[in-house]
Amino acid sequence: MDAGGHAFSVDLLERNGAKGHGLITCMAAGNDVVLIGTSKGWLIRHDFGVGDSYDVDFSGGRGGEQPVHRVFVDPGGSHCIANVLHTGSAETYYTHAKWARPRVFSRLKGLVVNAVAWNRQQITESSTREVILGTENGQIYEISVDEGDKKEKYIKFLFELTELPEAIMGLQMETASVGNTMRYYVMAVTPTRLYSFTGIGALDTMFASYSDRAVHFMELPGEIPNSELHFFIMQRRAKHFAWLSGAGIYHGDLNFGAQHSSSGGDENFVENKGLLNYEKLGEAMKPRSLAISEFHFLLLIGEKVKVVNRISQQIVQELKFDHAPDSVSKGIIGLCSDATAGLFYAYDDSSVFQVSTLDESRDMWKVFLDMNDYAAALASCRSPLQRDQVYLVQADAAFSSKEYFRAASFYAKVNFILSFEEISLKFINISEQDALRTFLLRKLDNLTRDDKCQITMISTWITELYLDKINRLLLEDEPISVANAPLKSSNVEYQSIIKEFRAFLSDSKDVLDETTTMKLLESYGRVDELVFFAALKEHYEIVIHHYIQQGEIKKALEVLQRPNVLVDLQYKFAPDLIMLDAYETVESWMTTDKLNPRKLIPAMMRYASEPHAKNETHEVIKYLEYSVHHLHNEDPGVHNLLLSLYSKQEDESMLLRFLQCKFGKGRVDGPGFFYDPKYALRLCLKEKRMRACVHIYSMMSMHEEAVALALQVDPELAMAEADKVEEDEDLRKKLWLMVAKHVIQLDKGIKRENIRKAIAFLKETDGLLKIEDILPFFPDFTLIDDFKEAICSSLADYNKQIELLKQEMNDATRGADNIRSDITALAQRYAVVERDEECGICKRKILSSGGAHQMGRGYMPIGPMTPFYVFPCGHSFHAQCLITHVTQCTPQSQAEHILQLQKQLSLLGGKPTKDTGTSTSDSVTGTVSVNNLRSQLDDAVASECPFCGELMVCEISKPFIFPEESELLASWQIKPQFATQKILAMSMSI
């Protein structure tokens, strides 16, 4: 049939469901497996999952009517229990999906089984685990069957209803693990009561415990043709239940973890209970069967199946079935459900119909909305438009009840149904500015980052609403203002709105337009908030300027000390800050090393120009000292400013200590000072700091001026300055004469006393001045007798010097005689060369005659012998061998020099040129030139023995390679630095 947009649809599944075995009497389904019981004792099994179907005969060959009373199948579709009514008796059978023949439970013979409860959590394909059976006489049994055993494991009697014996019409069971044990929940229904059992341990233990305690039950009197109990199962867990009772459909949610107790008959695991009265269905007849889905009840009333919404209890659909036209059908006789597949089935006496759900929850949001269950409605919404409708209903309800702030929160979530302008006008028309602000704030939270323009506009509007609110609060609290400046209110609401507004500015600083916001704040006179926003936008210049105007220097300095504040602001506001609070300003400067003291000079000079108390700490001097001594600042301007401030202090000691500091100490070629000495001298002369001037003169090497000025201040200072000159004796003597002249001319007392002072002064000069040096400074009429002692002492000193010079002359004469004797002895020195003496290099005999190739260039042959060298150590070498060896072992520059000398000697013939018509002077010149060259060559080659001197020591670091191994080395192509290692290794192997 055409569903026409309904949540449930009906399809014919099987037209001849009984397959000729009588009429359909009952039906069960699980996991796409459908079991049909017939009136002649047959069971037809349809496995739609694999497309298989077969019949099971319970009649045992008996004829006549043997209807299958009830059939039950587990959620997996493997295990089946059927109760068959034979003539005058009843049998209960078990069959497995893999069995060809059923197994009868002999202990249950004669019992009519109306209900079965499976252990859904623990049942497997091969084992039923615990299964509960409810009978017509009110008894409950437990059975268990293993497919492999081909028989039941056990059958136990559990419980019997004795207070009101009634047939058990429905059973359901749920289990939950509690530690290492199992907790069971069992619900059973009779035509008038719903019983609930719960306990920990085994089932028999749980039911046995009710012998000592009362059984919980819910009684709903009334007649019902067929009482039923159904659980709605989702993911193998029961979520809610429904009991088809005589009074109505009793239903509720199941919470097997709940611990609350109940005085009703549902123990402690039923919540949100309710009763659907049959009168709401508009039918005089009561339902004959029930099926339950997530949100609906399927009720068989008469020959019709009605779908009732479980939440709203309204009929939402009536299902229609296409019965066989050639049969006399009594209409639908029963309903069943397949919890695993999520399907429902309806059947008459010949046909089977499948009832499918088509997204039954799609309209549940409307149901919940109509019941004002907004949370459930939102949870059931599937589109933004649906959520908008829920929010709109909530908002309109709150607006109608004048809960404007709550309405504003809901209106802010509406995006499609109602426009932003319409919602805003709702609040504007009733002058609810605060609710409007709330709406805008919530709307702002719901916007995405892509809506930049809308975010900025709404944020600006909110800013104006906040400012308007603040002004209204001020007017209410303080209607009178002074000088057009609103007074701050102590009202709690005012303080709260200020705090809220500042929090909003902090959150929205990146989306608010800077210029517009500042103009708004300024137009409303909110200076504090303007400063706050400027700080947020990092316009620290405005913030600092405000604090300076308010005299809040510490706050201004705190802003300047922030790491993201430009250092240029320090320089800009330094003059104002130091004038307002020099101590705090300087302390702030001294906390960082990022400042350039030179750029602070204008501010420091402004402060220094102001008068200060005598005992007041000069803050500029303190900072300049910190810059010079701790920051090691080398800027001349900084040093000059500090020097100028020192010069104006009454105590000159600070100035002198500064001048004496060596600021460049430790630096290579570093200056001793960084101030301008000429400026310093001019400044000190102006301020009459004479001792400082003396020091500066001395530092500038103007010692005469230093001593002359020092004599005006303190003769002792002049003596110290004169004594500083050590390298220039003449200048030092001149300076001491200036001091001496001043000392002699200054003392105009008794003549003899003046002479004694002059003599004492001479001793202080450490012999630099003599009596004759200072005599011209005395008057001409001074008697010589007064200087007798000093003159005698001076003459004695001269005598000692003369004797010392004589001694030195005698020593020099003796030294010259010794040198002449050594020269004479050296001319007669000789060495003995044995006849078989060998050359230390070529190993040939030294005294053997040689050919022209052995003759050293630039040497004269000595008869038939080759020229050679003999050293005092005993080593002898042919001249050419020695030259070759030395040139190979010496640096390249020295080797080239030796070869150049040898070449020049060979060009000159190696000997004095004979007289060939040249003048005598030319001959002499040639002889001198050859001898000079030969002497240079001897010095270069034979200054020391090559085997005993420095040349041999240098040979240690060079590779040692035998001449006969050079060809082998070349064949290996070994790098020179590895040659020695290779040859040594080879030698060791040999």
C-alpha angles and dihedrals in degrees: 000000000000110000091205092206095312123141095238131050131189126218129178107246103176128005097191100034097162093053092216095309094115126272130332110262104169142358141198134182139194135161094356090310117123122195119195123192119204136204093250097058100266130133118208114199121199117187103191091177093069098018094244130139135178141160130240121203116216095168095084091216094303116138130222130044114336102159123197101241098195135354124197131188129187121243090260095054095234106101124056132185120188132182115209125192111220124183106294094347146054133226131198117213136192124204134173128215088246096047124095095198130039127240120229122220100228094189089059094053112140094016119120107219113208102169141026129191120200126206094239095183097055107024116116135188092260100038134042093202110195114359123179122210125196119202138204092252093056099261128136123210134185122216136172129195132187115204092218095055093055088218143062118283093213144337116212132186108227113171146346131204104237104159094062110006107213136149115271104235101176139022133186130175134194129180135198131185116244108185108300094340136070128243117209128206116192128180122190130180134201125183090278109018142054113208125197127197129183136169148133124259128025124351094247090051091050095050092042089058089065090070086077099036138045122267113240115230143160116223121206109173120211140097121274126172093221123010112207138183121204135178122204105227125205120175091349092304128107112239103176140351141216130203119200100216136165093256096047142287108318109200142160147149122283121226109174092180095058118115101193118115128231133201090212128087097266097080108218108312104075121093137175093022121191143167123224106210114217090225089074089063093063093228129121092209124075120234118269097200140015139205125181132211131178095281106005146060120220107209126190105213115173106314094333134085114215125194112219123189108239094212103043094028089223126136106248102172143008115212121222125205130203105226123196110276096215095052132078096234122190090207128250110342102182150003132218136173139219104215093185096053095032093235135130130211134203124189141186125193093288112012137060122211128195118220112201129191118231105200095309092185095060095097098032091102088066091049092052091044092053088052090049091242093140098170092055090043092054091047089054096047116111103184137040089245091058091049089049090057092051093048091046093053090048092047094048091049092051091044091051090051089049093246089139099167091051090046090051091055091053095042088054089063094054109099109161116019098054125031125236091244094052092052092047091051090053090065096037092054091057093040093241098152094162093052089046089054090050090050092051093047093051091044088054090054091054096051121096126232091256091067092075097147094049091045092054094047094048092045091052091049090050089051091055091047090052091050091048090050092050092050092048090052090050092050091050093049103033111018092174119069130193119230090346090296114123114231118238113255125226089209113130092224091053093052090046094051091048090053091046092048093051091049088052091050090051092051095044101038092110095051101039117094104247100215095044094047094049091049090051093050091046094048091053092047094241098149095162092053091044089056090045092052092045088055090050090052089045093244090144094164090071091046095050093045089053093050092048091052089050091047092240096139097163092056091048091051091048089056091049091052093059111113095233095053115105113249090224089074088062090060094042096054097032095098093053095042097049092048092051098044116358095177097054092041094052092044088054092049091051093056093071137047095202095088123098106222091205090066090052093056095096091055093045093048090051090052092044091053091063119088117257134193118260096245095039117116108244102231095195091054088049092054094043090051088050091051094048101041103030104026091036091224112188100188110132091214092058092048092046091051092049091048092050091051091048090051091058094053118101092229109072093191093083090054093048093049090051092050091049095051116109100217095174094051113136095026122111107251088349120162119251092228140016102205124094106263094202091052089046092051093048091048094048092048089051092050091041094239094155099171089053089049090053090053092049092048089051092047089052089052090246091134098159091055090044093053093043091053093042091055087061091053108033130343089214089059089050091052090050091050092047090051092054092075106086108150099053108057094182092054091045091052090047091053092049089049088055089053092044093051090050093048094047095045092044095058109072099165129107112341096231090048090052090052092051090051090050091051090050090050090054089058091054090059091064093232096311092118126045129203091256089059094061100035092089089061092064123081118269093243093060111123118242090223089074090063096042096111094045093047092050091050091050092049090050090054091051090050091053090051091051092051090048091052091050091053091050091050092052091050090051091051092051091048092053091051091052092051091052090051091051092050091052092049092047091056089059096045117121142170130219116232116197119228094243095042110138131216108257091226111033094026092225121130116278096218096046119113115249140200127250091274090062094050111104114234112251094022128110115232115246100221108293093335128102115244112259144174127234120196127203090245089065100253116131129195137180109249094240093044091051092049092049093048095047094047089052094050102040129075117280095253093054092044090053090050092053093048091048091054091048091050093050091050092050090051090053091049096252093264141059113294115251122235107274101161096297122128123268091247091056091050092051091048091052092049092050091048093052093046091048092051092046090051091052091049091050090050092049096046108026105031087115138002110275090218098047104031140069092289091069092049090056090051091070093078095051125090115262111225126166115229092235089057097056094090090049090049092050091051090054091050090217119174111249094243090059097041096091092051092051094048093046090051090050092048091051091050090052 
